[in-house]
Amino acid sequence: MTDLTTSWLGLTLRSPLVIAASPISHDLVAAKQAVAAGAGAIVMYSLFEEQVVAEQMAAHHFLDSRIDNDAEARSFLPDSDVFALGTEPYLRQLEQLCQHLDVPVIASLNGNTPGGWTDYAKQLEARGAAAIELNLYDVVTSATRTAAEIESDQLGIVESVVNQVSVPVTVKLSPFYSALPAFAKQLKNAGARGVTLFNRFYQPDIDLEQLDVDLKLAYSTSAELPLRLHALAILHPSSALELACSGGVHSGLDAAKAILAGASVVQIASALLEHGPEQLATIHNELHQWLDDKQYRSVSEACGVMSLASAPAPQQWERLNYMKILQGWQPRKRK
Ligand SMILES: Cc1cc2nc3c(=O)[nH]c(=O)nc-3n(C[C@H](O)[C@H](O)[C@H](O)COP(=O)(O)O)c2cc1C
């Protein structure tokens, strides 16, 4: 039988299947069910910079009552309809999860500007987080901030969080980097231990009837996995970071592919939200069965077997293959 124990960020996990940052961690019952179904760890939903800043602003507000009459100052506070203000509910939920789950709980911090908010990483550690996943999700709308400036700010955030805590820090990225291997190297130099590939960009649609932006968060499908497989396979040989796959894992076979491409762990959100937390057991059993059938003794033995360095035809991950596929394409014959 394959030993599913794996190591991620220096933590020993009983399974490479990890509950991704999502509302599952809002709900202790659902989190317990997913853990009972075999999850090796859980990542909490993100604590947002805006929530932290709101708390800091509220402290100023208390110290300086002039703000009461200052509409401009008040306007800096985020809308409380959108953000649960303050950090305490998050910290309490973190403690609850740590107390009731027998797997590591990883806290998630999301922000996009360097600043004092990163001090909050210390509180996450103090309240029990086994690691911190820094979610660098940002929607860049400015035409004057360059990619280099944005990446430099992101590295600054990573460095400042790493400097606050002794627990490991992993960084969750979007897929949109021009030179991912070089950025991964810089993340490593900034002190990150791992990287999670990728966040799913929230993609608003247009409602043609209402002429409005349609705000919905659709679940992923397995069709989103190959983007991750490609990045994992490329990063695995060159990066000293531990790789986590996030996005498009809906079955044990999807999880197996992510591990073969180079992921130490596989994070899952949509499949559990769609089918319930017990779905993790189905994914777990299928992954275990596949690894067994292929006679892998451990997850680490399978990890990276299909990476750019180890695949039987590594050039298939590269640019030349893109050209071959395009040029070899044949239109389907019409009946
Ligand atoms: C409802 C919902 C809420 C999410 N909340 C967070 C979050 O707070 N922080 C975060 O880093 N990712 C969040 N995610 C993204 C997931 O962690 C995950 O990266 C993404 O959904 C891709 O994985 P999947 O294909 O298994 O869904 C959320 C996803 C969903 C569907």
The ligand as an SDF file (V2000), in Angstrom:
LIG
                    3D

 31 33  0  0  0  0  0  0  0  0999 V2000
  -16.4490   30.3840   -2.3220 C   0  0  0  0  0  0  0  0  0  0  0  0
  -14.9470   30.4480   -2.3860 C   0  0  0  0  0  0  0  0  0  0  0  0
  -14.2470   31.2090   -1.4630 C   0  0  0  0  0  0  0  0  0  0  0  0
  -12.8530   31.2880   -1.5260 C   0  0  0  0  0  0  0  0  0  0  0  0
  -12.1770   32.0270   -0.5910 N   0  0  0  0  0  0  0  0  0  0  0  0
  -10.8230   32.1020   -0.6630 C   0  0  0  0  0  0  0  0  0  0  0  0
  -10.0840   32.8470    0.3010 C   0  0  0  0  0  0  0  0  0  0  0  0
  -10.6350   33.4300    1.2400 O   0  0  0  0  0  0  0  0  0  0  0  0
   -8.7400   32.8880    0.1650 N   0  0  0  0  0  0  0  0  0  0  0  0
   -8.0780   32.2540   -0.8570 C   0  0  0  0  0  0  0  0  0  0  0  0
   -6.8450   32.3040   -0.9160 O   0  0  0  0  0  0  0  0  0  0  0  0
   -8.7530   31.5250   -1.7650 N   0  0  0  0  0  0  0  0  0  0  0  0
  -10.0930   31.4500   -1.6980 C   0  0  0  0  0  0  0  0  0  0  0  0
  -10.7730   30.7210   -2.6260 N   0  0  0  0  0  0  0  0  0  0  0  0
  -10.0160   30.0660   -3.7180 C   0  0  0  0  0  0  0  0  0  0  0  0
   -9.7450   28.5960   -3.3930 C   0  0  0  0  0  0  0  0  0  0  0  0
   -8.9290   28.4670   -2.2430 O   0  0  0  0  0  0  0  0  0  0  0  0
   -9.0410   27.8890   -4.5470 C   0  0  0  0  0  0  0  0  0  0  0  0
   -7.7520   28.4330   -4.7450 O   0  0  0  0  0  0  0  0  0  0  0  0
   -9.7890   28.0010   -5.8670 C   0  0  0  0  0  0  0  0  0  0  0  0
  -11.1820   27.8760   -5.6800 O   0  0  0  0  0  0  0  0  0  0  0  0
   -9.3090   26.9240   -6.8430 C   0  0  0  0  0  0  0  0  0  0  0  0
   -9.5090   25.6350   -6.3240 O   0  0  0  0  0  0  0  0  0  0  0  0
  -10.7740   24.7160   -6.7520 P   0  0  0  0  0  0  0  0  0  0  0  0
  -10.6840   24.5130   -8.2110 O   0  0  0  0  0  0  0  0  0  0  0  0
  -10.5670   23.4510   -5.9730 O   0  0  0  0  0  0  0  0  0  0  0  0
  -11.9950   25.4740   -6.3680 O   0  0  0  0  0  0  0  0  0  0  0  0
  -12.1540   30.6030   -2.5640 C   0  0  0  0  0  0  0  0  0  0  0  0
  -12.8690   29.8270   -3.4750 C   0  0  0  0  0  0  0  0  0  0  0  0
  -14.2530   29.7340   -3.4030 C   0  0  0  0  0  0  0  0  0  0  0  0
  -14.9840   28.8780   -4.4100 C   0  0  0  0  0  0  0  0  0  0  0  0
  1  2  1  0
  2  3  1  0
  2 30  2  0
  3  4  2  0
  4  5  1  0
  4 28  1  0
  5  6  2  0
  6  7  1  0
  6 13  1  0
  7  8  2  0
  7  9  1  0
  9 10  1  0
 10 11  2  0
 10 12  1  0
 12 13  2  0
 13 14  1  0
 14 15  1  0
 14 28  1  0
 15 16  1  0
 16 17  1  0
 16 18  1  0
 18 19  1  0
 18 20  1  0
 20 21  1  0
 20 22  1  0
 22 23  1  0
 23 24  1  0
 24 25  2  0
 24 26  1  0
 24 27  1  0
 28 29  2  0
 29 30  1  0
 30 31  1  0
M  END
$$$$
